Amino acid sequence: MATILVKNKALEVDEQGYLSNADDWSRDVAEYYAEVEGIRLTEHHWEIIHFLRNYYLHYQIAPMIKILLREISRKRGPDRGSAKNLYELYPNGPAKQACKIAGLPGPAGCV
């Protein structure tokens, strides 16, 4: 299995580079992935990351994009919870890219 090195700690990843164990995630891991992905994390990014992690910890699956959009819209308003806003934050896809930065498994199915 492949690994990434974050703060001198080797972490196992799958063939697409997602963490193999979501419990290995930390803020340092998020910052590592964000740098690799060319993203400078802001409070808006962290809001999505924390939502994804909390949802995953509760349901053991990443939320579908429509759930992510609905919940962010409900909490922060329709502008922040719009698909356009999420794609500005995570240009390679809020499900795919945000899940990787949040230390979650790669999304299955339609992304």
FENRALIN-V189402 format. One record per backbone hydrogen bond with DSSP energy under -1.0 kcal/mol. CO is the residue of the C=O (numbers start at 1). NH is the residue of the N-H. E is the energy in kcal/mol with one decimal. If there is no record, write none. Layout:
[[CO | NH | E] [CO | NH | E]]
This chain:
[[2 | 13 | -2.5] [4 | 11 | -2.9] [6 | 9 | -1.2] [9 | 6 | -2.6] [11 | 4 | -2.2] [12 | 20 | -2.6] [14 | 17 | -1.8] [18 | 14 | -2.7] [21 | 24 | -2.2] [22 | 25 | -1.4] [26 | 30 | -2.2] [27 | 31 | -2.5] [28 | 32 | -2.3] [29 | 33 | -2.7] [30 | 34 | -2.7] [31 | 35 | -2.2] [32 | 36 | -2.3] [33 | 37 | -2.5] [34 | 39 | -3.3] [42 | 46 | -2.3] [43 | 47 | -1.9] [44 | 48 | -1.5] [45 | 49 | -2.6] [46 | 50 | -3.0] [47 | 51 | -2.0] [48 | 52 | -2.8] [49 | 53 | -2.5] [50 | 54 | -2.6] [51 | 55 | -2.6] [52 | 56 | -2.6] [53 | 57 | -2.9] [54 | 58 | -1.7] [55 | 59 | -3.0] [56 | 60 | -3.0] [64 | 68 | -2.1] [65 | 69 | -2.9] [66 | 70 | -2.1] [67 | 71 | -2.7] [68 | 72 | -2.4] [69 | 73 | -2.4] [70 | 74 | -2.5] [71 | 75 | -2.2] [72 | 76 | -3.1] [73 | 77 | -2.1] [77 | 81 | -1.7] [79 | 82 | -1.0] [82 | 86 | -2.3] [83 | 87 | -2.5] [84 | 88 | -1.5] [85 | 89 | -2.0] [86 | 90 | -2.8] [90 | 93 | -2.2] [93 | 97 | -2.3] [95 | 99 | -1.3] [96 | 100 | -1.5] [97 | 101 | -2.2] [98 | 102 | -2.1] [99 | 104 | -2.9] [100 | 103 | -1.3]]
